[in-house]
């Protein structure tokens, strides 16, 4: 089972983030994922970690597209790829209206159209090709030279049918959040796989984010998550995927319980089509330690 951990970057000194990455590598888990959440710049942080933690794969989950021109993001991604020894995965997404319009001042009109144009420019740039593009939302002309940097894998944070179709046609897969077994098996996996097949692309990666905790008190953990993520179920993209699983909120999507319960739930996600997992351990320090031990065992098997 391929399992990576989400690094804790919010309010965390950069040296501590690097130490987290070292701990992940030492645990036997092969991948660390960096969120983009008003803290350290994710691709730059990957570039900082790469030389210090040999062998660890690194990815972003996810970088918002609107604030970064494709030429800029291609340069960042290829720099991270070179710094990590070609162990970098670029995860991108369109984010949400209240962030893109409220924080960055960009129009969020027709985000799927924006994503298609953006990837149409970004993908050839990542391959080292020159682009000339003047579309409805993006104008770009130029190339990025990055000797020795291979094109990184490109994943898209996608949950709805339009975004999944674009991801299947133009990217290497998707990163999901708050999606459970039913949403994966009945909607996400078949939609993106069909789009990839029609575009003549390989089977897509489906990377599923999960909050996971080995705990004897799952209800308390769910109550904490309900309070921590109380606004999430009001965001349209998330509300739609929560409804597909019959979840009231993110707390219902967490994988909580003893070792056997957690293992069974994670295996069900893989059976539903997830090719790999991004895990954020929850609970007390002791519970998180038990969680990490189980994850390392599952990854080794």
HELIX and SHEET records of a PDB file:
HELIX    1   1 UNK A   14  UNK A   27  1                                  14    
HELIX    2   2 UNK A   42  UNK A   50  1                                   9    
HELIX    3   3 UNK A   70  UNK A   83  1                                  14    
HELIX    4   4 UNK A   97  UNK A  100  1                                   4    
HELIX    5   5 UNK A  111  UNK A  126  1                                  16    
HELIX    6   6 UNK A  161  UNK A  170  1                                  10    
HELIX    7   7 UNK A  181  UNK A  183  1                                   3    
HELIX    8   8 UNK A  184  UNK A  188  3                                   5    
HELIX    9   9 UNK A  189  UNK A  198  1                                  10    
HELIX   10  10 UNK A  218  UNK A  228  1                                  11    
HELIX   11  11 UNK A  232  UNK A  234  5                                   3    
HELIX   12  12 UNK A  236  UNK A  245  1                                  10    
HELIX   13  13 UNK A  250  UNK A  253  5                                   4    
HELIX   14  14 UNK A  259  UNK A  271  1                                  13    
HELIX   15  15 UNK A  285  UNK A  300  1                                  16    
SHEET    1   A 9 UNK A  63  UNK A  64  0                                        
SHEET    2   A 9 UNK A  88  UNK A  93  1                                        
SHEET    3   A 9 UNK A  57  UNK A  60  1                                        
SHEET    4   A 9 UNK A  31  UNK A  34  1                                        
SHEET    5   A 9 UNK A   3  UNK A   6  1                                        
SHEET    6   A 9 UNK A 276  UNK A 281  1                                        
SHEET    7   A 9 UNK A 205  UNK A 214  1                                        
SHEET    8   A 9 UNK A 173  UNK A 176  1                                        
SHEET    9   A 9 UNK A 153  UNK A 157  1                                        
SHEET    1   B 8 UNK A  63  UNK A  64  0                                        
SHEET    2   B 8 UNK A  88  UNK A  93  1                                        
SHEET    3   B 8 UNK A  57  UNK A  60  1                                        
SHEET    4   B 8 UNK A  31  UNK A  34  1                                        
SHEET    5   B 8 UNK A   3  UNK A   6  1                                        
SHEET    6   B 8 UNK A 276  UNK A 281  1                                        
SHEET    7   B 8 UNK A 205  UNK A 214  1                                        
SHEET    8   B 8 UNK A 255  UNK A 257  1                                        
SHEET    1   C 2 UNK A 131  UNK A 134  0                                        
SHEET    2   C 2 UNK A 139  UNK A 142 -1                                        
END                                                                             
